[in-house]
């Protein structure tokens, strides 16, 4: 008799089924649509803890259908994982189950590992490499049910082991990216979710290297697109300043990779590559950094791409799949676009006339735009502070009377305006901040493209300024953003700044994040949990070092308490349940704060 048996793992809507005899089961039996119910052997009660199954934890986004083949199980309904009273024995049994040829036992072994990751992550530390080797093999399993559970188990490890997974990222990420190229849409969704956990919880530098090694030069365009998409999310999370700081194995890898993806043959990979290039180009020394890390023969192409992005914008993503669906084969005529079959042919005269008119209009539009950018940038960059103020006035006036012209040139215009927001002349600096409030009210959501330019320019220096007028103008600009833009756009940059700023600026940003939680959670609960909970765990983990910092509104500790209160008002007891997977000091700090609410 086995010392251990697999824990009983059921989805919320599953009913137990009587076990059938193995001797009557056909060898070609397909996996069931639900997770098989393991036989419970004597002694199992000693392995499982007597606690109730853990309810859903919003930070554990990796909830995978077990053993599905043709139907997608609701991924929002997690497994009821149970802790073990003897986790070391459970780990040994998981290896035994994974070595079995029976796919059901493999799923049981994977379920053990998910429970261990969730409740006993310390047990996995000593044998983490062996665990990852086993999981990498099962990710490649030809039975999709086993493969999907293995993918989700890796997501659990990224979420709960975090930096401990750094040494294993290259191998596991490569296996996941290979799986992203499969035709099974459900597997691709699971891979995306697992890679997102890696981006959110593991060390950024190691994650960048793992993504680039596993997918940058892959022959499959879908794999390159998946790589570019998660790399873009990571670039936006970390920010241009850190990525282009010249750090070892960071700038020298990320910049050439981004420029390569920006010219990829796949439209989707190219879109995410250009999104990263646009984000990195906000760095003040971007051109000098380009010259250092990009080969001379490629510089003109990269600079042309950046100029086009800043003048015309990024545009919408164009899917390769949609492009392919837009064609159909016609016997004897090759492959043509479906839409062209119903289109009347133009005679040559009309075609030439329309082409000439289109070219002339486009040339005039580009000329007007170029002239406007040159004129407004010249004023905003003038050596005379009075001319710079005049340029700010003109920008406000253009936003009021000629918003389309401003929007067509939004990136170069706001790059020039950003310099005035960071102006050393306090008079111009204050005038720019006050004018920005008017601009925000005029353009509203049209500013969504430059949020990542505006937020750092507003908060990095001004919220710690000793000049009360500048501080008040900066707070006014932040409040204008909150009132006039979709707050979904502000959540990530606010969380990032709240984590890395210090002093009274940190206090103010934490308070603003708490306000966003109250506004966004009712309609975007998963987004709020994904962005805000990691910030809260960071703040609680470091609060003992920052509790004495005071700002105009109070201490960092008080701001953290307000953030906890905002989250608890929306999430209730599940907030504390989510913290159970965090280090002991974080869980303890949260409980201390929550006790003050009762």
C-alpha positions in Angstrom: 0.0 0.0 0.0 1.3 3.4 -0.9 2.2 5.8 1.9 0.7 8.6 0.1 -2.2 9.2 -2.2 -3.1 12.2 -4.3 -5.3 14.9 -2.6 -8.8 15.1 -3.7 -8.9 18.1 -6.1 -12.3 19.3 -7.3 -13.5 22.3 -9.2 -16.4 24.1 -7.6 -19.0 22.6 -9.9 -17.6 19.0 -10.1 -19.4 16.1 -8.5 -17.4 13.1 -7.2 -17.6 10.0 -9.4 -17.2 6.4 -8.4 -13.8 5.1 -9.4 -13.9 2.6 -12.2 -11.8 -0.5 -12.4 -8.7 -0.1 -14.5 -9.2 -3.6 -16.0 -12.4 -2.5 -17.7 -11.0 0.8 -19.1 -10.0 0.7 -22.8 -6.4 1.6 -23.5 -7.4 4.2 -26.0 -9.7 6.1 -23.6 -9.5 9.9 -24.1 -9.0 12.1 -21.1 -12.3 13.2 -19.4 -13.4 16.8 -19.6 -12.8 17.2 -15.8 -10.0 16.3 -13.6 -10.0 12.6 -12.7 -11.0 11.8 -9.1 -8.1 10.0 -7.6 -8.6 7.0 -5.3 -8.1 8.0 -1.7 -5.9 5.4 0.0 -5.6 4.8 3.7 -3.1 7.2 5.3 -4.1 10.2 3.0 -5.7 11.9 6.0 -2.3 12.1 7.6 -0.8 13.8 4.6 -3.4 16.4 4.1 -3.9 19.2 6.6 -7.3 19.5 8.2 -7.8 23.0 7.0 -10.6 23.9 4.7 -9.7 24.3 1.0 -8.4 27.7 0.1 -10.9 30.0 -1.6 -10.0 31.9 -4.7 -7.0 34.2 -4.4 -7.1 37.0 -6.9 -3.3 37.1 -7.2 -3.2 33.5 -8.2 -4.3 34.0 -11.8 -3.1 30.6 -13.0 -6.2 28.5 -12.8 -6.0 25.7 -15.4 -8.5 23.2 -16.7 -7.2 19.7 -15.9 -7.3 17.1 -18.5 -9.4 19.0 -21.1 -9.2 18.2 -24.7 -12.0 19.6 -26.8 -13.6 22.1 -24.5 -12.3 25.0 -22.5 -13.1 24.9 -18.8 -13.7 28.2 -17.1 -10.3 29.5 -16.1 -11.7 31.8 -13.5 -12.8 28.9 -11.3 -9.7 27.7 -9.5 -8.8 24.4 -8.1 -9.5 23.8 -4.4 -5.9 23.2 -3.4 -5.2 21.9 0.1 -2.0 22.2 2.2 -0.1 19.1 3.3 0.8 18.1 6.8 3.9 16.3 5.4 5.0 18.4 2.4 8.4 16.7 2.0 6.6 13.3 1.5 4.2 15.0 -0.9 7.1 16.3 -3.0 8.6 12.8 -3.2 5.2 11.4 -4.2 4.8 14.1 -6.9 8.1 12.9 -8.6 6.8 9.3 -8.5 3.6 10.3 -10.1 5.3 12.3 -12.8 7.5 9.4 -13.7 4.4 7.3 -14.4 3.2 6.6 -18.0 -0.4 7.1 -16.9 -1.5 10.6 -17.9 -4.0 10.7 -14.9 -1.2 10.1 -12.5 0.9 12.8 -14.1 -1.9 15.3 -13.6 -2.1 14.2 -9.9 1.6 14.8 -9.6 1.3 18.2 -11.1 -1.6 19.0 -8.8 0.7 18.1 -5.8 3.3 20.6 -7.1 0.6 23.3 -7.4 -0.4 22.8 -3.8 3.2 22.8 -2.7 3.9 26.0 -4.6 0.8 27.6 -3.0 1.2 26.5 0.6 4.8 25.1 1.0 7.1 27.0 -1.3 10.0 26.6 1.2 9.8 22.8 0.6 10.4 23.3 -3.1 13.5 25.5 -2.7 16.0 22.6 -2.3 14.8 20.7 -5.3 13.5 23.5 -7.5 15.8 22.6 -10.4 14.5 19.0 -10.5 10.9 20.3 -10.3 11.5 22.6 -13.3 13.2 19.9 -15.4 10.1 17.7 -14.8 7.7 20.5 -15.6 9.6 21.4 -18.8 9.3 17.8 -20.0 5.5 17.8 -19.2 5.0 21.1 -21.0 6.1 19.3 -24.1 3.8 16.3 -23.4 1.7 15.5 -26.5 -1.4 15.0 -24.4 -2.8 18.5 -24.2 -4.5 18.0 -20.8 -1.1 17.2 -19.2 0.6 19.9 -21.1 -1.9 22.6 -20.0 -1.6 21.7 -16.3 2.2 21.8 -16.5 2.0 25.2 -18.1 -0.2 26.4 -15.3 2.0 24.9 -12.7 5.0 26.9 -14.0 2.8 30.0 -13.6 2.2 29.1 -10.0 5.9 28.7 -9.4 6.6 32.1 -10.9 3.9 33.6 -8.7 4.9 32.0 -5.4 8.6 31.3 -5.8 9.3 34.7 -7.5 13.1 35.5 -7.4 13.9 31.9 -6.5 12.9 31.0 -10.0 15.5 33.3 -11.6 18.0 30.5 -12.2 15.3 28.4 -14.0 13.8 31.2 -16.2 15.8 30.4 -19.3 14.8 26.8 -19.6 11.2 27.2 -18.5 10.6 30.3 -20.6 12.0 28.5 -23.7 9.6 25.6 -23.2 6.7 27.9 -22.8 7.5 30.0 -25.8 7.9 26.8 -28.0 4.4 25.9 -26.8 3.1 29.4 -27.8 3.5 28.4 -31.5 0.9 25.6 -31.3 -2.5 25.8 -33.0 -4.4 25.0 -29.8 -5.8 28.4 -28.7 -6.4 27.3 -25.1 -2.8 26.2 -24.7 -1.7 29.6 -26.1 -3.9 31.4 -23.6 -2.4 29.3 -20.7 1.1 30.1 -22.0 0.3 33.8 -22.1 -1.0 33.7 -18.5 2.2 31.8 -17.3 4.5 34.2 -19.1 2.6 37.1 -17.6 3.2 35.7 -14.1 6.9 35.5 -15.0 6.9 39.2 -16.1 5.1 40.3 -13.0 6.9 38.4 -10.3 10.5 37.5 -11.4 13.6 39.7 -11.6 13.2 41.9 -14.7 16.8 41.5 -16.0 16.6 37.7 -15.8 13.2 37.8 -17.4 14.4 39.9 -20.3 17.3 37.5 -21.0 15.0 34.5 -20.8 12.5 36.0 -23.3 15.2 37.1 -25.7 17.0 33.7 -25.6 13.8 31.7 -26.0 12.0 33.7 -28.7 13.7 36.6 -30.4 15.1 34.6 -33.3 12.5 31.8 -33.4 11.4 30.8 -36.9 7.7 30.8 -35.9 6.2 34.3 -36.2 3.6 33.5 -33.5 6.4 32.7 -31.0 8.2 36.0 -31.9 4.9 37.9 -31.5 4.4 36.3 -28.0 8.0 37.2 -27.1 7.5 40.8 -28.3 4.2 41.2 -26.5 5.5 40.1 -23.0 8.8 42.0 -23.6 6.7 45.1 -24.3 4.8 44.7 -21.1 8.1 44.3 -19.2 9.6 47.4 -20.9 6.7 49.5 -19.9 6.8 48.1 -16.3 10.5 48.8 -15.8 10.7 52.1 -17.7 13.2 53.5 -20.2 15.4 55.1 -17.5 16.4 51.7 -15.9 16.6 49.8 -19.2 18.9 52.4 -20.9 21.1 53.0 -17.8 23.9 51.1 -19.4 23.7 48.2 -17.0 25.5 45.0 -17.8 23.5 42.6 -19.9 20.5 45.0 -20.0 21.0 47.9 -22.4 23.3 46.0 -24.7 20.7 43.3 -25.1 17.4 45.1 -25.0 18.0 47.9 -27.5 19.3 45.7 -30.4 16.5 43.3 -29.7 13.8 46.0 -29.8 15.1 47.4 -33.0 15.1 44.0 -34.6 11.5 43.3 -33.5 10.5 46.8 -34.8 11.5 45.5 -38.3 10.2 42.0 -38.0 8.4 40.3 -40.9 5.4 39.6 -38.7 3.0 42.6 -38.4 2.1 41.7 -34.8 5.7 41.3 -33.7 6.6 44.5 -35.5 3.8 46.4 -33.7 5.1 45.4 -30.2 8.7 46.1 -31.3 7.7 49.6 -32.4 5.7 50.1 -29.2 8.9 49.4 -27.2 10.9 51.6 -29.4 8.5 54.4 -28.9 8.6 53.9 -25.2 12.4 53.8 -25.0 12.7 56.9 -27.2 11.3 59.0 -24.4 14.8 58.7 -22.7 16.5 62.1 -22.9 19.8 60.6 -24.2 18.1 58.1 -26.5 20.0 59.2 -29.6 23.4 58.9 -28.0 22.5 55.5 -26.6 21.4 54.4 -30.1 24.8 55.3 -31.5 26.6 53.3 -28.8 24.6 50.1 -29.1 23.2 50.0 -32.7 25.5 49.3 -35.7 26.1 52.4 -37.8 24.5 50.9 -41.0 21.2 50.3 -39.1 21.0 53.8 -37.5 19.3 55.6 -40.4 16.5 53.0 -40.5 16.0 53.1 -36.7 15.9 56.9 -36.6 13.4 57.0 -39.5 11.2 54.5 -37.6 11.4 56.6 -34.4 10.6 59.8 -36.3 7.6 58.2 -38.0 6.3 56.9 -34.7 6.6 60.3 -33.0 4.9 62.1 -35.9 2.2 59.6 -36.9 1.8 57.6 -33.7 1.9 53.9 -33.2 -1.5 53.1 -34.8 -3.6 50.0 -34.2 -2.3 46.5 -34.1 -2.8 44.6 -37.4 -3.1 40.9 -36.9 -1.4 38.5 -39.3 -4.3 36.1 -38.9 -6.8 38.7 -40.0 -4.6 39.5 -43.0 -4.6 35.8 -44.0 -8.4 35.5 -43.6 -8.8 38.5 -45.9 -7.5 36.3 -48.8 -9.1 33.4 -50.6 -8.1 31.3 -53.5 -9.8 31.6 -56.8 -9.3 28.7 -59.3 -7.0 29.7 -62.0 -6.2 33.1 -60.7 -3.9 32.5 -57.7 -4.6 34.0 -54.2 -6.3 37.4 -54.1 -7.9 39.6 -51.5 -11.5 38.6 -51.0 -12.6 42.2 -50.9 -11.1 42.8 -54.3 -13.5 40.4 -56.0 -16.4 42.8 -55.5 -14.6 45.9 -56.4 -15.2 47.7 -59.8 -11.9 48.1 -61.7 -10.7 51.7 -62.1 -9.8 52.9 -65.5 -6.2 54.0 -65.9 -7.1 57.7 -66.1 -9.1 57.8 -62.9 -6.4 55.7 -61.1 -3.6 58.1 -62.2 -5.8 61.1 -61.2 -6.7 59.7 -57.8 -3.1 58.6 -57.1 -1.8 62.1 -58.0 -4.4 63.9 -55.9 -3.7 61.5 -52.9 0.1 62.0 -53.2 -0.3 65.8 -53.4 -2.6 65.9 -50.3 -0.3 63.6 -48.3 2.7 65.7 -49.2 1.0 68.9 -48.2 -0.2 67.3 -44.9 3.4 66.1 -44.1 4.8 69.6 -44.9 2.2 71.3 -42.7 3.0 68.9 -39.8 6.7 69.3 -40.2 6.5 73.1 -40.2 4.2 73.1 -37.1 6.6 70.8 -35.2 9.5 72.9 -36.2 7.8 76.1 -35.1 6.4 75.0 -31.8 9.6 73.1 -30.8 11.6 76.2 -31.7 9.5 78.4 -29.3 9.5 75.8 -26.5 13.2 75.2 -26.8 14.2 78.9 -27.1 17.1 80.3 -25.0 14.9 83.2 -24.0 12.5 82.2 -21.2 9.9 84.7 -22.5 9.8 82.9 -25.8 9.4 79.6 -24.0 6.4 81.0 -22.2 5.1 82.2 -25.5 5.5 78.6 -26.8 3.5 77.3 -23.9 0.7 79.8 -24.5 0.6 78.8 -28.2 0.4 75.1 -27.3 -2.6 75.8 -25.0 -4.2 77.9 -27.8 -3.6 75.2 -30.4 -5.1 72.5 -28.1 -8.2 74.7 -27.9 -8.6 75.8 -31.5 -6.5 73.3 -33.6 -6.5 70.0 -31.6 -6.2 67.9 -34.7 -2.9 69.5 -35.6 -1.6 68.9 -32.1 -2.8 65.2 -32.1 -1.1 64.5 -35.4 2.2 65.7 -33.9 1.6 64.6 -30.4 4.9 62.9 -29.6 7.4 65.5 -30.8 5.2 68.3 -29.4 5.0 66.7 -26.0 8.6 65.8 -26.0 9.4 69.5 -26.4 6.8 70.4 -23.7 8.2 67.8 -21.3 11.4 69.8 -21.2 9.5 72.8 -19.9 7.8 70.7 -17.2 11.3 69.8 -16.1 12.5 73.4 -16.5 15.2 74.7 -14.1 13.7 78.2 -14.4 11.1 78.1 -11.7 8.9 80.7 -13.3 8.7 78.8 -16.6 8.4 75.5 -14.7 5.4 76.8 -12.7 3.8 78.3 -15.8 4.1 74.9 -17.7 2.5 73.0 -14.8 -0.4 75.4 -14.6 -0.8 75.3 -18.4 -0.8 71.6 -18.4 -4.0 71.5 -16.4 -5.7 73.5 -19.2 -4.2 71.2 -21.8 -5.5 68.1 -20.0 -9.0 69.6 -19.7 -9.0 70.4 -23.5 -7.6 67.1 -24.9 -8.8 64.6 -22.2 -8.5 61.0 -23.3 -6.6 62.1 -26.5 -3.6 62.3 -24.1 -3.6 58.6 -23.5 -0.7 58.1 -25.9 1.6 60.4 -23.9 0.6 59.4 -20.3 4.0 57.7 -19.8 5.7 61.0 -20.8 3.5 63.2 -18.6 3.3 61.3 -15.4 7.1 61.1 -14.8 7.5 64.7 -15.9 4.9 65.8 -13.3 5.8 63.7 -10.3 9.6 63.0 -10.4 10.8 66.4 -9.0 7.7 68.5 -8.3 6.0 66.4 -5.6 9.2 66.7 -3.5 9.6 70.4 -4.3 10.1 72.9 -1.4 8.4 75.5 -3.6 4.7 75.4 -2.4 3.4 76.9 -5.7 5.2 74.3 -7.8 4.0 71.5 -5.5 0.4 72.7 -5.7 0.5 73.0 -9.5 1.9 69.5 -9.8 -0.9 68.1 -7.5 -3.4 70.1 -9.6 -2.0 68.4 -12.8 -2.2 65.0 -11.3 -5.8 65.6 -10.2 -6.6 66.9 -13.7 -5.4 63.6 -15.2 -7.5 61.6 -12.8 -10.6 63.7 -13.6 -10.2 63.9 -17.4 -8.6 60.6 -18.4 -9.6 57.0 -18.1 -8.0 56.0 -14.8 -7.1 52.6 -16.2 -4.3 54.4 -18.1 -3.0 55.9 -14.9 -3.0 52.9 -12.6 0.3 51.3 -13.8 2.4 54.5 -13.9 1.1 55.6 -10.5 1.9 52.2 -9.0 5.4 52.3 -10.4 6.1 55.8 -9.1 4.6 55.0 -5.7 7.0 52.1 -5.4 10.2 53.9 -6.4 9.7 57.5 -5.3 10.7 58.7 -1.8 9.6 61.3 0.7 6.3 63.2 0.4 6.1 62.2 -3.3 5.7 58.6 -2.2 3.0 59.5 0.2 1.1 61.5 -2.4 1.3 58.7 -5.0 0.2 56.0 -2.6 -2.8 58.1 -1.7 -3.6 58.6 -5.4 -3.4 54.9 -6.0 -5.9 54.3 -3.1 -8.3 56.8 -4.9 -7.9 54.8 -8.1 -8.7 51.5 -6.3 -12.0 52.9 -5.2 -12.8 54.2 -8.7 -11.6 51.2 -10.7 -12.2 48.1 -8.7 -16.0 47.8 -9.3 -15.4 47.6 -13.1 -11.8 46.3 -13.4 -11.2 44.1 -10.3 -8.6 41.8 -11.9 -6.6 44.8 -13.3 -6.6 46.5 -9.9 -5.4 43.3 -8.2 -2.8 42.6 -10.8 -1.3 46.1 -10.5 -1.9 47.2 -6.9 -1.4 44.1 -4.8 2.3 43.8 -5.8 2.7 47.4 -4.8 1.0 46.8 -1.4 3.2 43.7 -0.7 6.3 45.8 -1.5 5.2 48.6 0.7 4.2 46.4 3.6 7.6 44.6 3.3 9.5 47.8 3.6 7.2 49.8 5.8 9.4 49.4 8.8 12.1 51.4 7.0 9.8 54.1 5.7 7.3 54.7 8.4 9.0 57.8 9.7 8.9 59.7 6.3 6.4 62.5 6.4 4.8 64.4 3.6 2.2 67.2 3.6 -0.5 64.6 4.0 1.1 62.4 6.7 3.5 59.5 6.9 4.1 56.7 4.4 2.8 54.3 7.1 -0.5 56.3 7.1 -0.7 56.3 3.3 -0.2 52.5 3.3 -3.0 52.1 5.9 -5.3 54.2 3.6 -4.4 51.9 0.6 -5.1 48.8 2.7 -8.4 50.3 3.7 -9.4 51.1 0.1 -8.5 47.5 -1.0 -10.2 45.9 2.0 -13.4 47.9 1.3 -13.5 46.4 -2.2 -12.1 42.9 -1.6 -13.1 42.1 2.0 -11.5 39.1 3.7 -10.0 37.9 0.4 -7.3 40.6 0.8 -5.9 38.8 3.8 -6.2 35.4 2.1 -4.1 36.7 -0.8 -1.4 37.9 1.6 -1.1 34.3 3.0 1.3 33.4 0.1 3.5 36.4 0.9 6.5 36.5 3.3 5.6 36.3 7.0 6.4 40.0 7.7 4.1 41.2 4.9 1.2 39.0 6.2 1.8 40.2 9.8 2.0 43.9 8.7 -1.3 43.6 6.8 -3.1 41.9 9.7 -1.9 44.7 12.1 -3.3 47.3 9.7 -6.6 45.4 9.2 -7.1 45.1 13.0 -7.2 48.9 13.2 -10.3 48.9 11.0 -12.4 46.6 13.2 
